[in-house]
Amino acid sequence: LANVDPIDVAKTIRGLNPETTLVVVVSKTFTTAETMLNARTLREWIVSALGPAAVAKHMVAVSTNLALVEKFGIDPNNAFAFWDWVGGRYSVCSAVGVFPLSLQYGFSVIEKYVISYSVAGTSFSG
């Protein structure tokens, strides 16, 4: 979700099945108002369809703030942490970028990207 417009949210989740949906909450600090509003909206969508226990199976986080991830209701074991000095949503080479891209394109494609990125002399960390 790119914004908090309720019409966009409704359009985005229309046709999705909560039983087969994985929600990835990407927030460096887990405090960004818009991101957390969307996360709460999708948590409510999952809970209303599947019950509170479903959050553990259908929501994961990418964050530096594992305490707030856990307070939100996501098991910290389902969080992809990264260092607080990594550049948040703009870093393709941290869990912020690599994890969602891996879901979209498959790990084998991202692995090739990481190798070519490293070979090009750019450090890959985070």
C-alpha positions as CSV (number, residue, x, y, z in Angstrom):
1,L,0.0,0.0,0.0
2,A,1.5,3.3,-1.1
3,N,-0.9,5.6,0.8
4,V,-3.7,5.6,3.4
5,D,-6.6,6.4,1.0
6,P,-9.3,4.0,2.1
7,I,-10.5,3.6,-1.5
8,D,-7.0,2.5,-2.6
9,V,-6.8,0.1,0.4
10,A,-10.1,-1.4,-0.5
11,K,-9.1,-1.7,-4.2
12,T,-5.8,-3.3,-3.2
13,I,-7.3,-6.0,-1.0
14,R,-10.4,-6.7,-3.2
15,G,-10.1,-10.2,-4.4
16,L,-7.4,-11.2,-2.0
17,N,-8.0,-14.1,0.3
18,P,-6.8,-13.5,3.9
19,E,-6.1,-17.2,4.2
20,T,-3.5,-17.0,1.4
21,T,-2.2,-13.5,2.0
22,L,1.1,-12.6,3.6
23,V,1.3,-9.0,4.8
24,V,4.8,-7.5,5.0
25,V,5.0,-4.4,7.2
26,V,8.1,-2.5,6.2
27,S,8.9,0.2,8.7
28,K,12.4,1.1,9.9
29,T,11.1,2.5,13.2
30,F,7.7,0.9,13.3
31,T,6.3,4.4,14.1
32,T,5.6,6.0,10.7
33,A,1.9,7.1,11.0
34,E,0.8,6.2,7.5
35,T,2.6,2.8,7.4
36,M,1.2,1.9,10.8
37,L,-2.3,2.9,9.8
38,N,-2.1,0.6,6.9
39,A,-0.7,-2.2,9.1
40,R,-3.5,-1.8,11.6
41,T,-6.1,-1.8,8.8
42,L,-4.7,-5.1,7.3
43,R,-4.3,-6.6,10.8
44,E,-8.0,-5.9,11.4
45,W,-8.8,-7.4,7.9
46,I,-7.0,-10.6,8.8
47,V,-8.3,-10.8,12.3
48,S,-11.9,-10.3,11.2
49,A,-11.6,-13.0,8.7
50,L,-9.4,-15.6,10.5
51,G,-9.2,-14.6,14.1
52,P,-6.4,-13.1,16.2
53,A,-4.1,-16.1,16.0
54,A,-3.9,-15.6,12.2
55,V,-1.7,-12.6,12.7
56,A,1.3,-14.8,13.5
57,K,0.9,-16.7,10.2
58,H,-0.1,-13.9,7.9
59,M,1.9,-10.9,9.0
60,V,5.7,-10.3,9.0
61,A,7.8,-7.2,9.6
62,V,11.0,-5.6,8.3
63,S,12.2,-3.2,11.0
64,T,14.9,-2.1,13.3
65,N,12.4,-1.9,16.2
66,L,11.7,-5.4,17.2
67,A,10.1,-4.3,20.5
68,L,7.4,-2.4,18.7
69,V,7.0,-5.2,16.1
70,E,6.2,-7.5,19.1
71,K,3.9,-4.9,20.7
72,F,2.0,-4.7,17.4
73,G,1.4,-8.4,17.6
74,I,3.9,-9.7,15.1
75,D,6.1,-12.5,16.5
76,P,9.7,-11.1,16.4
77,N,10.7,-14.5,15.0
78,N,8.7,-13.3,11.9
79,A,10.7,-10.1,11.6
80,F,13.6,-9.4,9.3
81,A,15.7,-7.0,11.3
82,F,18.4,-4.7,10.0
83,W,20.9,-2.2,11.4
84,D,19.5,1.2,12.4
85,W,22.1,3.0,10.2
86,V,20.7,1.4,7.0
87,G,18.8,3.8,4.9
88,G,15.2,2.6,5.6
89,R,12.9,2.2,2.6
90,Y,15.5,3.5,0.2
91,S,18.0,0.7,0.7
92,V,17.6,-2.1,-1.8
93,C,20.6,-3.9,-0.2
94,S,19.0,-4.3,3.2
95,A,16.1,-6.4,4.3
96,V,13.9,-3.4,3.4
97,G,14.6,-4.0,-0.3
98,V,15.8,-7.5,-0.6
99,F,13.0,-9.3,1.3
100,P,10.0,-7.8,-0.7
101,L,12.0,-8.2,-4.0
102,S,12.7,-11.9,-3.1
103,L,8.9,-12.4,-2.6
104,Q,8.2,-10.8,-6.0
105,Y,10.9,-12.2,-8.2
106,G,12.1,-15.3,-6.3
107,F,15.3,-15.8,-4.3
108,S,17.3,-17.2,-7.2
109,V,16.8,-13.9,-9.1
110,I,17.8,-11.8,-6.1
111,E,20.8,-14.0,-5.4
112,K,22.0,-13.3,-8.9
113,Y,21.5,-9.6,-8.3
114,V,23.4,-9.7,-5.0
115,I,26.3,-11.5,-6.6
116,S,26.5,-9.1,-9.6
117,Y,26.1,-6.2,-7.2
118,S,29.0,-7.5,-5.1
119,V,31.2,-8.3,-8.2
120,A,30.7,-4.7,-9.4
121,G,32.6,-3.6,-6.3
122,T,29.6,-2.3,-4.4
123,S,29.4,-3.5,-0.8
124,F,26.3,-5.4,0.1
125,S,25.4,-5.1,3.8
126,G,22.4,-4.9,6.0
